[in-house]
């Protein structure tokens, strides 16, 4: 969740800590849930003017 480069280290630590070899799947599911929540919080600006667009300058 912090960065893709740390995922193997975190997964290894989680496996050693919990003893479960399924923990990387749980880690991936948690990361996906965070991503879906972030996506749900985004505002859809499709078709709207972009900042700096000459048509938007008064």
C-alpha positions, 0 to 999 in steps of 0.5 A: 500500500505504501509503494509497489517496491515494498510489497514483497518485503511486507508480504514476507513479514506478514507470512512470517508473522501470521503463518498464513500463506494466504496473507498476500491475497488479503494484502492485495484485496486490502490494496484494491479496496483502498483503490476503489474507495479512492476512485469513489471519492474522485470527481468526474470532470468529463467534458468540463473545461480544464484549468488553463484552457483558453476558453475558460479565461475571462 
